Amino acid sequence: MAGMDASNKQSVAVKGKRFLKETKSELKKVTWPTKEQLIHNTGVVIVFIIVFTIILSLLDFGFQELFSWFTNILG
């Protein structure tokens, strides 16, 4: 690293500038969702999380009771 000269550092700066310019260009090509699509998709995600949380909670409770039942029988 100590052997890097000014031309190497400049090329890193040029590469960084080109990267940022290309990134900005790519972001302009993105099709961004409308406000309605964003609200709908957010609602779908929230409902999915709630349903999945309920399912996992029921499974957790069931396995807890099953384990408790086994430990009482064997205990």
VENTAHU-V632984 format. One line per field, one symbol per residue. psi: psi as a letter, one per 20 degrees, with the letter a starting at -180 (. if undefined). A space follows every 10 residues. Layout:
BEGIN
psi->???
END
This chain:
BEGIN
psi->hhjpahhghg hggggggggh ghggghhhip oqqrgggggg hggggggggg ghggghgggg gghggggggg hhgi.
END
